[in-house]
Structure formats: C-alpha cells, structure tokens
Amino acid sequence: MKNVLYVERLKLKRSNLWLIHLIGPLLGVFLAYTNFFKNYDLFMQPGDNAWIEAWTQVALFMGPFVLPILIGIYAALVCRTEHVGGGWKQLLALPIKHSEIFLSKFLTVVRMVIITMSILIIFFIGFGYIKGVEGTPPIFSILGFMIRGILACLPLILLQLIISLRAKTFGVPLAVSIVFTLPAIIIASTPIGQIYPWTQPMLAMSPEDESPIQSYFLFYTLLIGTFIVLLFYGLRSFIKRDIT
C-alpha cells in the first residue's frame, strides 16, 4: 500500500496541484471575511468571540461550496491518468490488489483535503490578524472544527471517487459536484442535510451554537453509516467491474 500511495503522488506531480490547494482556501477565507466585516454588527453580540463568529462564515462558504467542488476536482485528478491511453488496463494488469488501488486513490484525496484544510487554517488566522480581528484566536477550537470538517468529507470523497472511476472525462465528476453543491445551503437547514454528503462538511465545521444539528450523536451515526455504505459499495464495484 505504501508503494501504491507513493506512485499516486508521483502521478500528480505535474498537475499544478499546489495552485488548487492555495486558491480554494484563499477564496473561502476571502468570502468569509468580506461577509463578516460587511455585517459585523449583525454577527457580533455582547460576549461573542470574534474569531469564532468569523469562522462561522468560513464554514458557510467553504463547507457547502468551495470544499465540495475541490473534492470533485481532486477525485477527478487521481483518476485522470488511468482514463488516458488505456491506463486502467496497464494498472489492473499489475500484481496489485484492486482494493489497494481503490483505497490508495481514496487516501490520496483525503491527503489533499487535509492539506487544503491546513492551508485554510493558516489563511484564516493570518488574514484575521491582518484585518484586526479582536482577541486571541482559539486555536484548539478551530483545529477541532477543521478535524470535524475533514471527517465529514469522507463520504463525499468516496462518492466523488466512485463517480470519477466510472466517468472517462474530467468534466463529469466536476459537473456532478457543482450541480449537487448548488442546493446545499438550502438542504442544510432541513433534516435531509444530515445525510446529504454536500452539506455534511459545513454542518461539522460549524460551531455548535451556529449549527442546525440537533443531535450530534445522530449526525455522526448517519455520517459513519454513509461512509461505510459508500466504502463497501465502492470497493465491491471496483473489484468486480472490468474497467477498460
């Protein structure tokens, strides 16, 4: 598995991935702070922590919009090489378990998301100091939101990876991601939002007093259940399907 993961990283070496890692978080933080300071008096109430209130806007813009589209791009990128020039035939002819191939691509996308979220935290704190956000940033709380957001991305990563494995063009998984991202902010406030993969990152990243989640036990149970179902389906379909 270690060697397969290394090969996956090599395939992405010339894809200018670093640019995507920077642009996504930069856009999310820019939109968040723009909206936060534009409506500062509305968001800030006596006793509120300015950093936490600013983070709610990061969760609002990054969670249901920027992050799902980035995941769609990442999933398409890890499958692009195999879709060109009969790459699947060459890869599947190697003495490597199909399950290891699937899991390596999944873990590669997870790694991309972790890098993206880490850069997001750096931009968020950096821009916060530049813009003069009051107080000291609650680092551990923000890191907790980030980790929850990464975990909530796992079902969506699997779903986008399954689509990317089947779609032979880069545009299909990206189009699917954009189409299902558009209604995410509306669906988030409904009971369906807790099982809708495109809203789960936003719900997980949001502070408790700003989130529509009524039962975190139910939310994470549904999140884990969705992840297990998609993982089982993705592995099973990849192992049994003859990809050409």
C-alpha atoms as one frame of an Amber mdcrd trajectory, in Angstrom:
protein
   0.000   0.000   0.000   2.868   2.371   0.811   4.339   1.930  -2.678   0.950
   2.392  -4.345   0.403   5.642  -2.420   3.856   6.838  -3.489   3.014   6.159
  -7.142  -0.253   8.095  -6.777   1.701  11.099  -5.513   4.107  10.851  -8.443
   1.226  10.901 -10.927   0.055  14.229  -9.505   3.492  15.848  -9.536   2.922
  17.801 -12.766  -0.707  18.731 -12.181  -0.032  22.131 -10.509  -1.953  20.816
  -7.530  -0.329  23.365  -5.227  -2.212  26.111  -7.051  -5.566  24.477  -6.300
  -4.528  23.966  -2.676  -3.943  27.715  -2.406  -6.820  29.117  -4.459  -9.588
  27.128  -2.729  -8.806  28.175   0.865  -7.936  31.705  -0.255 -11.352  32.071
  -1.887 -13.153  30.605   1.139 -11.369  32.898   3.609 -11.787  35.967   1.388
 -15.543  35.448   1.064 -15.850  34.694   4.781 -14.064  37.814   5.990 -15.745
  40.018   3.404 -19.178  38.932   4.627 -18.117  39.021   8.292 -16.884  42.619
   8.266 -19.680  43.776   5.994 -22.226  42.549   8.554 -20.059  42.913  11.666
 -22.747  44.485  13.861 -25.202  41.746  12.903 -22.842  38.882  13.708 -21.221
  40.268  16.855 -23.293  40.305  20.021 -22.050  41.095  23.561 -19.811  38.283
  24.789 -19.229  36.765  21.337 -15.749  35.674  20.293 -14.872  37.499  17.072
 -12.720  34.619  15.796 -15.476  32.057  16.292 -18.022  34.316  14.609 -15.628
  34.819  11.679 -15.142  31.050  11.472 -18.898  30.553  11.086 -18.589  32.407
   7.782 -15.676  30.190   6.737 -17.872  27.161   7.426 -20.718  28.791   5.483
 -18.697  29.485   2.328 -16.054  26.762   2.456 -18.247  23.921   3.714 -21.098
  23.710   1.193 -19.496  25.469  -1.794 -15.710  25.600  -2.160 -14.774  22.344
  -0.403 -17.208  20.016  -2.262 -16.088  21.412  -5.624 -12.441  20.948  -4.632
 -13.182  17.340  -3.688 -14.739  16.817  -7.110 -11.571  18.171  -8.726  -9.294
  16.081  -6.515 -11.212  12.869  -7.203 -11.131  13.533 -10.941  -7.385  14.239
 -10.834  -6.466  10.927  -9.181  -8.309   9.046 -11.936  -7.275  11.190 -14.895
  -4.052   9.318 -15.703  -5.815   5.935 -15.921  -8.558   7.294 -18.163  -5.983
   8.421 -20.737  -4.419   5.950 -23.166  -5.749   2.736 -21.658  -4.179   3.371
 -18.296  -6.658   1.172 -16.447  -5.623  -1.916 -18.416  -1.971  -1.316 -17.552
  -2.682  -0.637 -13.886  -5.024  -3.567 -13.319  -2.611  -5.925 -15.074  -0.065
  -5.313 -12.318   0.119  -7.698  -9.342  -1.706  -5.257  -7.085  -4.994  -5.921
  -5.340  -7.847  -3.901  -6.763  -8.858  -2.981  -3.223  -5.414  -1.433  -2.641
  -5.762   0.647  -5.808  -9.162   1.948  -4.711  -8.019   2.677  -1.163  -4.828
   4.367  -2.338  -6.827   6.759  -4.506  -9.229   7.401  -1.633  -6.379   8.103
   0.803  -4.683  10.338  -1.765  -7.793  12.513  -1.966  -8.038  12.509   1.849
  -4.445  13.750   1.947  -5.333  16.557  -0.480  -8.265  17.591   1.718  -6.075
  17.607   4.841  -3.544  19.854   3.067  -6.350  22.145   1.891  -7.844  22.436
   5.370  -4.426  23.071   6.927  -3.808  25.915   4.472  -7.316  27.183   5.237
  -6.429  27.488   8.935  -3.211  29.368   8.115  -5.047  31.797   5.822  -7.869
  32.238   8.323  -5.581  33.179  11.202  -3.213  35.195   9.008  -5.956  37.264
   7.397  -7.633  37.636  10.780  -4.548  39.311  12.217  -4.161  41.481   9.113
  -7.816  42.566   9.284  -7.551  43.235  13.015  -9.892  40.614  14.456 -10.024
  41.246  18.189  -8.681  38.835  20.785  -6.560  35.714  20.565  -7.647  33.006
  18.119  -8.934  29.884  19.940  -6.518  27.534  18.178  -7.790  24.296  19.688
 -11.425  25.109  18.909 -10.556  25.993  15.314  -8.468  22.824  14.932 -11.437
  20.862  16.277 -13.708  22.398  13.638 -11.123  21.546  10.977 -10.812  17.907
  12.058 -14.594  17.526  12.176 -14.803  19.011   8.695 -12.224  16.571   7.328
 -14.073  13.603   8.834 -17.346  14.856   7.359 -15.714  14.998   3.914 -15.018
  11.245   3.857 -18.416  10.118   2.473 -18.281  12.835  -0.198 -14.735  11.815
  -1.153 -15.903   8.238  -1.641 -18.931   9.318  -3.649 -16.917  11.575  -5.946
 -14.247   8.900  -6.337 -16.848   6.320  -7.385 -18.158   8.766  -9.986 -14.646
   9.632 -11.201 -13.700   5.972 -11.593 -16.629   5.489 -13.959 -16.522   8.800
 -15.815 -13.917   8.896 -18.582 -13.882  12.699 -18.825 -12.706  15.188 -16.220
 -15.811  17.327 -16.623 -18.387  14.761 -15.485 -17.376  14.471 -11.795 -16.802
  18.222 -11.652 -20.255  18.902 -13.131 -21.865  16.489 -10.662 -20.099  18.238
  -7.802 -21.261  21.685  -8.920 -24.867  20.620  -9.578 -25.304  18.986  -6.169
 -23.441  21.792  -4.416 -25.861  24.485  -5.586 -28.821  23.466  -3.356 -26.580
  22.518  -0.419 -27.148  25.677   1.633 -30.940  25.182   1.442 -30.818  21.458
   2.184 -28.514  22.075   5.177 -31.407  23.537   7.196 -33.621  20.510   6.568
 -33.453  17.009   8.131 -32.047  15.714   4.827 -28.966  17.888   5.358 -27.541
  15.471   7.922 -27.246  12.688   5.326 -26.566  14.865   2.250 -22.808  14.489
   1.573 -22.502  18.016   0.148 -23.770  19.620   3.385 -22.128  17.362   5.966
 -18.767  19.247   5.910 -20.462  22.585   6.611 -22.537  21.155   9.461 -19.482
  19.538  11.045 -17.307  22.654  10.685 -19.866  24.988  12.248 -19.729  25.913
  15.966 -22.448  24.211  17.994 -24.472  27.382  18.595 -24.486  28.188  14.864
 -25.265  24.704  13.548 -28.761  23.362  12.732 -27.682  19.944  14.059 -29.997
  18.987  16.911 -28.387  15.657  17.763 -24.660  15.216  17.184 -24.966  11.536
  18.083 -27.478  11.061  15.262 -25.406  13.181  12.871 -22.190  11.235  13.370
 -24.060   7.933  13.348 -25.502   8.852   9.947 -22.089  10.110   8.819 -20.381
   6.851   9.776 -23.204   4.822   8.245 -22.986   6.737   4.959 -19.220   6.278
   4.917 -19.433   2.502   5.499 -22.096   2.005   2.832 -20.173   4.027   0.230
 -16.866   2.351   1.127 -18.379  -1.126   0.794 -20.119  -0.239  -2.475 -17.037
   1.481  -3.911 -14.716  -1.404  -3.096 -17.152  -4.046  -4.303 -17.961  -2.299
  -7.587 -14.300  -1.536  -8.321 -13.147  -5.080  -7.609 -15.879  -6.693  -9.718
 -16.154  -4.178 -12.551 -13.914  -4.603 -15.572 -12.546  -1.122 -16.204 -11.334
  -0.534 -19.763
